[in-house]
Amino acid sequence: MRNNYANTAQLKELMTAPPMTAARHAEVLRERNARRRMLEEAREAKKADGNLYDSTGDGRR
């Protein structure tokens, strides 16, 4: 879970910052999707690896 209080920017800095460009927004979304995909693949790999040695079939050892 993300910490909502990690950003210490002042309100004036946030309100006067220029808006994000479309190119930067697309880059941020691509990075977020890549990160999510890596996490999902790692989760699936862990689940598949755990099932190799699992005798109960439900992920418990």
PEKATA-V486186 format. One line per field, one symbol per residue. ss: DSSP state (a for helix, b for strand, c for the rest). phi: phi as a letter, one per 20 degrees, with the letter a starting at -180 (. if undefined). burial: # if it has 16 or more other ideal C-beta (glycine too) atoms within 10 Angstrom, else .. Layout:
ss=???
phi=???
burial=???
//
This chain:
ss=ccccccccccaaaaaacccccaaaaaaaaaaaaaaaaaaaaaaaaaaaaaaaccccccccc
phi=.fefdfedffgffffdffffffffffffffffffffffffffffffffffffdeeendned
burial=.............................................................
//
